[in-house]
């Protein structure tokens, strides 16, 4: 079974990806868990989950713009 990586901040995410690249760790990125077989690597060493990367970082209702973190359910 592969490791489950769950960064909670953008800094943790960047560090996790950098560490994986440096150690040649193959990552499977998991968002909401839908369509999990599309684009899936054949073999991975760890799963990087965006579940804890949640929240709205920008909301401008007048211009209909919103920026959310990767794990934010819509």
HELIX and SHEET records of a PDB file:
HELIX    1   1 UNK A   10  UNK A   22  1                                  13    
HELIX    2   2 UNK A   61  UNK A   63  5                                   3    
SHEET    1   A 3 UNK A   3  UNK A   5  0                                        
SHEET    2   A 3 UNK A  46  UNK A  49  1                                        
SHEET    3   A 3 UNK A  27  UNK A  30  1                                        
SHEET    1   B 2 UNK A  56  UNK A  60  0                                        
SHEET    2   B 2 UNK A  65  UNK A  68 -1                                        
END                                                                             
